[in-house]
Amino acid sequence: MEPHVRNPARSWLVPLSVVVLLIIGLWPALEVLGSRWLILDQSYSHGFLILATSIALVVRKWLRGPPRVNLFPFWLFPLLLAALVYLAGTVLLIEGLQQIAILPLIVGALLLVWGWQQTTAFILPLGLLAFAIPVWDYLSWPLQLITVEVNQFLLSWLDIEFFVEGVVVYFPGVGAFEIAHGCSGLRYLLVGLTLTTLYGELNYRTVRSRCYLMIAGTLLALVANWVRVFVIIYIGYESDMTSSLINEHDHFGWWVFTATLVHFFHCLEA
């Protein structure tokens, strides 16, 4: 007999206590994370939406059958490793280390009380939060350079005089466009990954199908950004930099991105 397993209160009280303790212990890093999510014109403004989605998915999994609480000492070692990474970030004042450790600490704590077999069902719902943690900024510069190269290639097919220096496209006698940090497409990439991962969780069973879906969503998100930047540059050139689209390019970008993904998901449903 395992009376602790049969105790309904224990099945939710223990993991809830673990989560509360983690929130208290990680509060400095979580506060910084929340402040990044509140900056609406940057790459992580979807953070609170992802958090709400993750909680909803966890509750959905929970209602299908609460995991049985036990102690799995094997998972104490990786949990301590994640805690050391977080501690190192705290001592060295490196926010990136703290933020990287948040998810491993949460998952590690659940593995400690649920074990691998029961925790696996919750890894993906919790893993969605990875797309809202500011560790993806390292991709921004490479994505900027790729966007520059793609648009340089597209412009070369047009009868337009231009030259490129770094991330700036110059049109002699007309003006110049800087393909800045916000033009890298990182926001669209993260949102695209989130949506395709969520769609795969709700509709596909095999890991292979989900991976194919995420790859397709990633490519479409990047293509949508390249199209957005190209259209803005071309219209700016044709209008002698007077088009209102130049100043409203963020809204235009989301329209392009939304239209691309809506068509993509519609094709999946067809």
Secondary structure as GFF3:
##gff-version 3
##sequence-region A 1 270
A	DSSP	alpha_helix	3	6	.	.	.	ID=ss1
A	DSSP	alpha_helix	8	25	.	.	.	ID=ss2
A	DSSP	alpha_helix	27	37	.	.	.	ID=ss3
A	DSSP	alpha_helix	47	63	.	.	.	ID=ss4
A	DSSP	three_ten_helix	73	75	.	.	.	ID=ss5
A	DSSP	alpha_helix	76	92	.	.	.	ID=ss6
A	DSSP	alpha_helix	95	114	.	.	.	ID=ss7
A	DSSP	alpha_helix	116	127	.	.	.	ID=ss8
A	DSSP	three_ten_helix	128	132	.	.	.	ID=ss9
A	DSSP	three_ten_helix	136	139	.	.	.	ID=ss10
A	DSSP	alpha_helix	140	155	.	.	.	ID=ss11
A	DSSP	beta_strand	163	165	.	.	.	ID=ss12
A	DSSP	beta_strand	168	171	.	.	.	ID=ss13
A	DSSP	beta_strand	175	178	.	.	.	ID=ss14
A	DSSP	three_ten_helix	181	183	.	.	.	ID=ss15
A	DSSP	alpha_helix	186	203	.	.	.	ID=ss16
A	DSSP	alpha_helix	207	238	.	.	.	ID=ss17
A	DSSP	three_ten_helix	244	246	.	.	.	ID=ss18
A	DSSP	alpha_helix	249	269	.	.	.	ID=ss19
###
